[in-house]
């Protein structure tokens, strides 16, 4: 293992900078003195005020520039690359959410496929040192073999969202092969933390509790065969990305894919109990969710479980935050942000 640290002389472009991971990565880079251009279309898939809150924390940095751009608009993307000449690109802009892709497929093709194509085209026209892009653990579909390894067969996605992420990996591989664009794909495993996405289960459960509503748990009420998820705390995700930024693939085709997960899957119910405890601590009183058990949703997979060996070999990093630590950080933030004390 011999990896390079961040190069502060380069210009970093982060797409989806007002998003959950994009915000935290941008902040980490800015704190270390990097020049960061953040772009986002600030869409209303979830509460725009939350995106604005994140953005408001980035705007005071003198080394940060924000440009409102939708990556599905090719002309705007090309113009930005031509003017700003970014050298390291982190593409985190995407339409997220497995279940929403069943209801609204158009936006996934527009953002995740056409948008990513536009980023690749811009990298071809204005060569970059490294393109890092978001893939997803959902590409593993209903694979039974665990932990999931990057070499596993991933040709049977069970949601359109997963299909778009698999498509991204294939497109990046092709562009790396044809145009020598160094590219790294990151398969994220259930990322959570403060200022997270309200469409994620842990955030939605908390919203429901304070609204006095029961939470819906899509596991058939079968605790013995519960869903397993590899929950990964946001700081661990950002640390992994940062370490990879200055270390583009040196393989013949300059494209590589890494899992970023916790390598320690938890039962969904264990996660829920840990969230109840974290909220109890944050509020100073007992919290217990009213629970309604429902059938497993189409597109959901029984387990996500990451092998992180490749990431560890490449940059010496393995996520380490426990769900108890991570959920306590989230609960403290939530209670403070929504003024619930």
VMD Tcl script that draws the C-alpha trace (Angstrom):
set ca {
  {0.00 0.00 0.00}
  {1.49 3.30 -1.11}
  {-1.10 6.03 -1.51}
  {-0.73 9.77 -2.05}
  {-2.37 12.36 0.17}
  {-4.56 15.23 -1.08}
  {-3.00 17.60 -3.59}
  {-4.02 21.10 -2.46}
  {-2.93 22.67 -5.76}
  {-5.73 21.00 -7.71}
  {-9.29 22.20 -8.34}
  {-11.92 19.74 -7.09}
  {-15.39 19.63 -8.63}
  {-18.08 18.02 -6.45}
  {-21.44 17.41 -8.14}
  {-24.40 17.12 -5.80}
  {-22.58 19.41 -3.35}
  {-25.78 20.27 -1.47}
  {-26.57 16.57 -1.10}
  {-25.75 14.50 1.96}
  {-22.41 12.97 0.95}
  {-21.53 15.88 -1.34}
  {-21.86 18.38 1.50}
  {-19.68 16.43 3.93}
  {-17.01 15.73 1.31}
  {-16.93 19.38 0.19}
  {-16.60 20.54 3.79}
  {-13.75 18.09 4.45}
  {-11.88 19.27 1.33}
  {-12.47 22.95 2.14}
  {-11.27 22.49 5.73}
  {-8.03 21.10 4.36}
  {-7.49 24.06 2.06}
  {-8.61 22.62 -1.28}
  {-10.22 24.74 -3.98}
  {-13.73 23.31 -4.42}
  {-16.38 24.03 -7.04}
  {-19.74 22.65 -5.94}
  {-22.64 22.14 -8.31}
  {-26.21 21.05 -7.58}
  {-29.62 21.52 -9.16}
  {-31.28 21.80 -5.70}
  {-34.24 19.68 -6.81}
  {-37.21 19.07 -4.55}
  {-37.01 15.25 -4.24}
  {-36.80 16.01 -0.52}
  {-36.94 19.15 1.63}
  {-34.95 21.83 -0.20}
  {-34.47 23.68 3.12}
  {-32.20 20.84 4.25}
  {-30.12 21.18 1.07}
  {-29.97 24.93 1.61}
  {-28.84 24.41 5.23}
  {-25.94 22.31 4.00}
  {-25.08 24.81 1.27}
  {-25.21 27.72 3.72}
  {-22.44 26.05 5.71}
  {-20.21 25.83 2.62}
  {-20.77 29.30 1.13}
  {-18.70 31.24 3.73}
  {-15.50 29.42 2.64}
  {-13.38 31.66 0.42}
  {-12.07 28.56 -1.41}
  {-15.60 27.43 -2.34}
  {-17.60 28.38 -5.42}
  {-21.18 27.22 -5.96}
  {-22.77 26.98 -9.39}
  {-26.40 25.91 -9.79}
  {-26.22 23.36 -12.60}
  {-28.17 20.25 -13.54}
  {-25.75 17.61 -14.85}
  {-28.40 16.41 -17.32}
  {-27.94 19.71 -19.21}
  {-24.93 18.93 -21.38}
  {-24.20 22.45 -22.59}
  {-24.05 23.82 -19.03}
  {-21.75 20.99 -17.92}
  {-19.37 21.47 -20.87}
  {-19.27 25.23 -20.33}
  {-18.41 24.77 -16.66}
  {-15.53 22.38 -17.44}
  {-14.21 24.68 -20.16}
  {-14.22 27.76 -17.90}
  {-13.17 26.27 -14.54}
  {-10.84 23.44 -15.71}
  {-11.40 21.16 -12.67}
  {-8.78 18.41 -12.29}
  {-10.45 16.03 -9.85}
  {-14.16 15.27 -10.30}
  {-16.39 13.64 -7.70}
  {-19.77 12.86 -9.25}
  {-22.29 12.44 -6.42}
  {-25.22 14.09 -8.22}
  {-27.87 11.46 -8.84}
  {-31.50 10.69 -8.31}
  {-31.37 8.51 -5.22}
  {-33.80 6.01 -3.71}
  {-34.68 2.46 -4.69}
  {-38.44 2.70 -4.10}
  {-38.91 6.06 -5.83}
  {-37.37 4.58 -9.00}
  {-40.41 2.29 -9.27}
  {-42.79 5.29 -9.20}
  {-40.83 7.79 -11.25}
  {-38.37 6.12 -13.65}
  {-37.90 9.11 -16.00}
  {-35.90 11.17 -13.54}
  {-33.47 8.28 -12.93}
  {-32.61 7.93 -16.60}
  {-32.29 11.71 -16.94}
  {-30.01 12.27 -13.94}
  {-28.19 8.98 -13.41}
  {-27.62 7.92 -17.02}
  {-27.75 11.05 -19.21}
  {-26.23 13.21 -16.45}
  {-23.35 10.80 -15.93}
  {-22.81 10.54 -19.69}
  {-22.46 14.34 -19.78}
  {-19.85 14.22 -17.00}
  {-17.90 11.55 -18.91}
  {-18.07 13.59 -22.10}
  {-16.79 16.65 -20.26}
  {-13.90 14.59 -18.82}
  {-13.09 13.45 -22.36}
  {-13.20 16.97 -23.83}
  {-11.30 18.55 -20.91}
  {-9.01 15.81 -19.54}
  {-8.98 15.33 -15.78}
  {-6.60 13.64 -13.33}
  {-9.29 11.49 -11.70}
  {-13.05 10.94 -11.86}
  {-14.57 9.42 -8.73}
  {-18.27 8.58 -8.99}
  {-21.05 7.16 -6.83}
  {-22.24 3.66 -7.52}
  {-24.31 1.69 -5.01}
  {-24.52 -1.57 -3.09}
  {-27.85 -2.07 -4.87}
  {-25.94 -3.35 -7.95}
  {-25.52 -6.67 -6.08}
  {-29.26 -7.25 -6.44}
  {-30.50 -10.36 -4.69}
  {-27.04 -11.99 -4.51}
  {-27.04 -14.59 -1.76}
  {-23.26 -14.91 -1.31}
  {-21.99 -12.62 1.43}
  {-20.01 -10.53 2.00}
  {-20.43 -8.87 -1.40}
  {-17.12 -8.62 -3.24}
  {-16.34 -6.31 -6.13}
  {-15.66 -9.33 -8.37}
  {-19.17 -10.77 -7.81}
  {-21.59 -11.18 -10.70}
  {-23.88 -8.11 -10.77}
  {-26.04 -8.59 -13.85}
  {-29.37 -9.10 -12.09}
  {-30.39 -5.75 -10.52}
  {-33.81 -5.72 -8.84}
  {-34.61 -2.00 -9.22}
  {-34.22 0.65 -11.91}
  {-32.02 2.63 -9.52}
  {-29.63 -0.34 -9.33}
  {-29.71 -0.66 -13.12}
  {-28.66 2.97 -13.54}
  {-25.75 2.50 -11.13}
  {-24.57 -0.65 -12.92}
  {-24.88 1.34 -16.17}
  {-22.62 4.03 -14.68}
  {-19.94 1.44 -13.94}
  {-20.09 0.08 -17.50}
  {-19.98 3.57 -19.02}
  {-17.02 4.59 -16.85}
  {-15.14 1.43 -17.76}
  {-15.71 2.09 -21.48}
  {-14.58 5.73 -21.27}
  {-11.52 4.74 -19.26}
  {-10.66 2.14 -21.91}
  {-11.27 4.36 -24.93}
  {-10.15 7.77 -23.68}
  {-7.76 6.95 -20.81}
  {-9.90 8.67 -18.17}
  {-8.79 7.48 -14.70}
  {-12.05 6.60 -12.94}
  {-13.06 5.04 -9.62}
  {-16.57 3.86 -8.77}
  {-17.73 3.65 -5.15}
  {-20.43 1.21 -4.10}
  {-21.93 2.90 -1.04}
  {-23.68 0.81 1.60}
  {-26.61 2.53 3.42}
  {-25.00 5.84 4.42}
  {-26.44 7.62 7.48}
  {-25.69 10.49 9.86}
  {-26.59 14.09 10.81}
  {-28.02 16.26 8.01}
  {-28.83 13.04 6.16}
  {-31.52 12.28 3.60}
  {-35.12 12.37 4.90}
  {-36.10 9.54 2.52}
  {-33.79 7.13 4.38}
  {-35.49 4.79 6.87}
  {-33.77 6.02 10.05}
  {-34.73 9.65 9.28}
  {-38.27 8.70 8.31}
  {-38.72 6.62 11.48}
  {-37.67 9.61 13.57}
  {-40.05 11.93 11.67}
  {-42.92 9.47 12.26}
  {-42.19 9.22 15.99}
  {-42.40 12.98 16.49}
  {-45.54 13.13 14.33}
  {-47.15 10.53 16.63}
  {-47.45 7.98 13.82}
  {-46.45 4.30 13.69}
  {-43.36 3.35 11.70}
  {-43.72 0.84 8.86}
  {-41.11 -1.91 8.92}
  {-40.91 -3.86 5.68}
  {-39.66 -7.20 6.99}
  {-42.90 -9.19 7.33}
  {-42.44 -9.01 11.11}
  {-40.06 -11.96 10.71}
  {-37.32 -11.26 13.27}
  {-35.59 -14.56 12.67}
  {-35.15 -13.81 8.96}
  {-34.87 -10.05 9.31}
  {-33.38 -7.76 6.67}
  {-29.67 -7.11 7.20}
  {-28.06 -3.81 6.25}
  {-24.46 -2.66 6.23}
  {-25.02 0.81 7.76}
  {-22.08 3.14 7.09}
  {-21.57 6.38 8.99}
  {-21.00 9.50 6.88}
  {-17.56 10.34 8.34}
  {-16.30 6.90 7.33}
  {-17.61 7.36 3.79}
  {-15.89 10.74 3.46}
  {-12.60 9.43 4.83}
  {-12.65 6.61 2.28}
  {-13.41 8.99 -0.62}
  {-10.73 11.45 0.45}
  {-8.08 8.74 0.54}
  {-8.97 7.61 -2.97}
  {-9.03 11.06 -4.61}
  {-5.28 11.35 -5.21}
  {-4.91 7.67 -6.04}
  {-6.36 6.99 -9.49}
  {-6.29 3.39 -10.74}
  {-3.00 2.31 -12.29}
  {-4.42 -0.76 -13.99}
  {-4.29 -1.22 -17.79}
  {-7.86 0.05 -18.10}
  {-7.79 2.92 -15.62}
  {-11.05 2.00 -13.94}
  {-11.66 0.39 -10.57}
  {-14.66 -0.20 -8.32}
  {-14.59 -0.30 -4.50}
  {-17.14 -1.16 -1.84}
  {-17.44 1.38 0.95}
  {-19.43 -0.26 3.71}
  {-19.13 -1.06 7.38}
  {-18.29 -4.76 6.84}
  {-20.52 -5.43 9.85}
  {-24.19 -5.86 8.84}
  {-26.90 -5.38 11.44}
  {-30.45 -6.68 11.60}
  {-32.95 -3.95 10.74}
  {-34.59 -4.39 14.16}
  {-31.22 -4.01 15.95}
  {-30.78 -0.72 14.10}
  {-34.28 0.42 15.10}
  {-33.68 -0.38 18.79}
  {-30.36 1.50 18.64}
  {-32.18 4.52 17.14}
  {-34.78 4.43 19.93}
  {-31.97 4.40 22.50}
  {-30.11 7.26 20.79}
  {-33.27 9.41 20.74}
  {-33.95 8.52 24.39}
  {-30.46 9.79 25.27}
  {-30.88 12.96 23.20}
  {-34.26 13.81 24.74}
  {-33.63 12.57 28.27}
  {-36.77 10.41 28.21}
  {-37.79 6.97 27.02}
  {-38.51 6.69 23.29}
  {-40.29 3.71 21.82}
  {-41.64 3.60 18.28}
  {-45.11 2.31 17.52}
  {-44.36 -0.40 14.95}
  {-46.39 -1.70 12.01}
  {-44.92 -4.71 10.20}
  {-45.42 -4.89 6.42}
  {-44.40 -7.23 3.58}
  {-40.97 -6.68 2.02}
  {-41.18 -4.06 -0.74}
  {-40.38 -4.80 -4.41}
  {-36.78 -3.84 -5.13}
  {-35.61 -4.41 -1.55}
  {-32.87 -6.99 -1.03}
  {-32.61 -9.32 1.99}
  {-29.08 -8.35 2.97}
  {-26.32 -5.89 2.12}
  {-22.90 -6.82 3.41}
  {-19.69 -5.31 2.08}
  {-16.29 -6.87 1.79}
  {-13.95 -3.89 2.28}
  {-10.68 -5.76 1.69}
  {-9.92 -4.04 -1.63}
  {-10.40 -0.57 -0.14}
  {-8.17 -1.47 2.79}
  {-5.45 -2.80 0.49}
  {-5.62 0.29 -1.75}
  {-5.65 3.10 0.83}
  {-5.37 1.46 4.26}
  {-8.87 2.33 5.38}
  {-11.73 0.40 6.91}
  {-14.88 2.07 8.30}
  {-15.10 1.78 12.07}
  {-18.01 3.83 13.49}
  {-20.55 1.66 15.35}
  {-24.28 2.19 14.78}
  {-24.62 3.25 18.43}
  {-22.04 6.05 17.95}
  {-23.37 7.10 14.56}
  {-27.04 7.11 15.52}
  {-26.29 9.11 18.66}
  {-24.70 11.80 16.46}
  {-27.78 11.76 14.23}
  {-30.24 11.88 17.16}
  {-28.40 14.78 18.82}
  {-28.42 16.73 15.54}
  {-32.10 15.97 14.81}
  {-33.30 17.09 18.25}
  {-31.25 20.28 17.97}
  {-32.09 21.06 14.31}
  {-35.84 20.66 14.80}
  {-35.72 22.31 18.25}
  {-37.32 19.39 20.09}
  {-35.74 19.81 23.54}
}
mol new
graphics top color blue
foreach p $ca { graphics top sphere $p radius 0.5 }
foreach p [lrange $ca 0 end-1] q [lrange $ca 1 end] { graphics top cylinder $p $q radius 0.2 }
display resetview
